[in-house]
Amino acid sequence: MPLDITAGKCDYNGVTTSKLELLRRTLQGYGSCLVAYSGGVDSVLLARVAHETLGARALAVIADSASLPRRELQEALDLGVQFGFPVRVVKTAEFDNPSYLANPSNRCYFCKHELFEHLTPIARAEGFAVIAYGENASDAGDFRPGSKAAAEFAVRAPLKEAGLTKAEIREISAQLGLPTADKPQMACLSSRIPYGEAVSPEKLAMIEAAENILRDAGFYEVRVRHHEGAAGAITPAKLARIEIAVAEIPKLLAGDTLARISAAIAKVGYQHVTLDLQGYRRGSVNEVLAKLT
């Protein structure tokens, strides 16, 4: 069920056009730009416009680690080929950082810090004046520990500087023919694990496989939240909590679909497979934080 990008549609010939031009002028003002690229809605638009504006003075760099699904990596690389902007892959090592593995509420800070630590020497060595990433105007007020790391490395957010909201980014992406215009929100696989439960490549591989099962079955907005039994339990069970759009729940419950998907996810290594009746909602892992404040 693709997103309806016409909902709250922007005036592409008015406000959105002026913001796109502001984005281009902002990038021109940088002179050259290294784009922190993920293959998501925001960074694809940023990489495309940066390349159109700056040519060889722009480079997209994607961080590869266990937290990035293999399909997402391949799609991100394919988009670079399709739209003619160069993409470089760098291996990051956040899984060597005990602070990241402990999965605190500011886990994203350690991930972004690792990313910008890798991008900074590339920018210096190859003469890129600015490192930019895909934060946008709709992210204001959201819980984003990664913005602290961006500030520490003086990383710019040109989409935000141009005042572009998520809806406007989707609208411009559609106008430019980018297939990411209606791509669902994505986040790293580590975001599927509750804060305080350790992150590991093994857990993320299970999550990735389970989400692929749901996407291959035709579900659009998908999260599989990974939960484990208490430490020291005699039989510590792994539980997969499925989040899909509320509108897609009847599809999951129809016929033998639920039984087939549950069985397939169980084979990944989950002892229990559950459906979250509240459906998919962005940042549900942060709900516990709100209750503590």
N, C-alpha and C positions, 0 to 999 in steps of 0.2 A: 504494500500500500504506500506508494510514493507520497512525499509531502506535497501539499497544495501550495506551490510557491505563488499562486495568485492571491492567496489570502493575505489581506493587508498589503496588496500589491503596491510597489513604489511607482512613481511617475518617472519612467526611464528617460523621458525627454526633458525632465525638469530637475528636481532635486537630486535624483540618483545620478544623472549625467554630470551635474556640477560636482558631486562628490567623487565620481570616477576621475574627473579632470583634476580635482584637488589631489587625489591619490597619485596620479601621474606626475603632477608638479612636485609633490613631496618626494617621490622617488628620484626625479630629476635633480632635486636639490641635494640629495645624498651624493650624487656623482657616481657611486658604485654601491652595490648591495649584495650581501650574502643572505639568502633567505633560509630560515629554519623551516624545512619542508616536511610535511607529514602525509600528504595525499588527501587531507581533509578539505572540506568546503573552503575554509578561509585561506589556507596556505596554497592551495591550487590556484585560486584567483590571484593571490599576491605574487606567486612565482610567474604566472602567465603575464600579468601586467608589468612586472619588473623586467621581464625579458623583452617585452614589446617596447618598453620605455628606454631601457639601458643597454639592450643587446648583450654583447660579450662582457659588459661590466656588471652583469648580474649572474649569480649562480645559486641554484637551489641545492641544499644539502639535507639529506634525510638520515636520521640516526637509526641504526639497526641494532636491536637487542631482542631478548626473549619477550619483552612486553609489546612488541609490534607483531600483529598477526601476519603470517606469510602472504596471505592474499592481499592484505593492505599494502605491503611492501611492493609486490608485483604490480598492483594497480597503480600505485604512485609512480613507479618507473615507467609503466606503459603510457601514462598521461604525459610525462615529459617527452617521450618519443612522439606521441600523437600531436602534441601542440608545439613541438620544436624548442622547448627550453631544456637546457642541460641539467641533469640531476647527478649529484655525487653521493655515494653511500659511505658513511663512516660508522664504524663499530664503536658503540659506547659501552661503558663498563659499570653502570649503576648497580649491577648485581654483585659487584665487589665491595660495595659500600654497606656496612652493617646498619647504618642509619636508614638507608633505603629499604633494606630487607626487613627491618623491624616494622615497617608499614605504619609510621605515625600519621597523624592527620595532615601533616605538612609534607608527606611523601613526595608530592609533585615538585617541591622545592629542590630536593636532592636530584631528581631526574633532570629538571631543567638546568640545574647548576652543572651537572655532568655534560649535558648537551652543549652549553655555552662555553664550557672549558675546552671542548673539542673544536668549536667553531672559531674561537678567538685566534688561535695561532694560524689557522687557515686564512682568516681575513687579513692578518698582519703580513703573512708571508706572500700573499698573492695580491695585496693592495686593494682589498675591498674596504671602503671607508666606513661602512655601516653594516651591522648585523641586524636583521629584522625578523620578527615573528608574527604569527597570525592573530594576536589578540584584537578584538574588535569592540565597537562602542556598546554592544549588547552585553559584554562581559563585565561592565562596571557594576560593582556591588556584589558580584559573585565571589565565592570562596575560591581564590586562585593563588595558592602559595607559589606557583611558578613565576608570578609577576615579580616577586621579591628577588628571585635569581636574575630575572631580566634586568631589573633596576641595577643590581650589583655589577652587571657586565655592560651597562649602558646600551642594552639592546632596545631598538626602536620598535614601535607598533604602528606602522603606517596606516593600516586599516582604521585603527582607533583614532589616529591623528586626523584622518579625513572624515571622521564622524560616521563611518559606515556601520550600520547595524547588520545583524545576521540576515534579516529579511532582505535588505538591500544587496548584500553580498550574493545571496541566492538569485535575486533578480538579475543582477549584472552577469553572474555566471551563466544564466540561461540565455541572456542576450548574446554572450560571447560563444555560445555553443559548448560550454563546459559540461560534461556529464555529471559533474559533482553538484550541479544546481539543486538537485533534489536528493542528494545523498544524506542518509541519516547521520545524526550526531555520532561522532566516534570519540572514544577515549582509550587510553592504553589499557591493556589487559589487567594490569595490576589494580585498576580501579574497581574490579569485580570482587576484590577481597576486602572484608571489613577491616577498618583500622584496628591495629593492634594484633591482627593475625598475620604471621610472617608470610612474606612473599617468596616464592621460589619458582624457578623455570618449570619445574614439574607441575605445579598447580596451574600455571599459565597455559601450559600445553593442554591440560584437561579442559580448561575454560574455552580455549580456542577451538578445540575439536567439538565441544558441545554446541558452541554458537554456530559453527559451520553446519552442523546437522540441522539446526533450525532455519538457517538461511537457505540451505539447499532444499528445504521443504517449502520454501516460498514465503517465509516470514520476513518482514521488512525491518521493523524496529526491534532489535534483539539485544538482550543482556542475559548472561548466565552468571548469577552471583554465587560465589564459592564459599561454603561454610564447612567448618570441621568441628568434630566433637572436642570436648574439653581435654586439655593435655592430661595425660595419665589415665584416661578412661580405658577400661578393659577392652572395649571395642570402639575405638574412635572412628566414627563414620563420617564420610564425606557427603555433603548435601549440595545439590544443584538447585538454586532457586531461579526459576525462569521468569524473566520480565519480557513481555511483548505488549504491543499496543492493545488497549482495551478493545478496540474495534476488531482486532484479529483473534481474540480469545475464542469466539464461536467457531472459527476455522480450526483451531487447535483441538476443540472438543468434539468436532464432527467425525462421525464414523470411527475408524480405528486409528486415526491420526495420533491422538494422545498416546495410545498404547505403543505404537510404533516408535514415536520419538522418545518416549520414556525408556523403552528397551534399548534404543541406540545410545542414548546418553548414559545409561547404566553401564554399557560396555566400555565407555571411556574410563570408568573407575569410580563412579558415584554409587553409593549404596542407597541414597534417597534422591528422588527427583520430584520437586514441588513446583507449583504454579503460583506466582504472586498475583492475587486477585485485584490488587490495585493497578496492575499493569505497569508498563514501562514509564518511568519518569526520570528525567535527567537529574543526575546527582543524588540518587536515592541513598547512596552510601554516606552522604553527608547528613541525612536525616537525624542520625543519632547525635551529631554535633549540635544541631538545633535544639534538641531536647535537653542537652546538658547546659545550655546557656539561659 
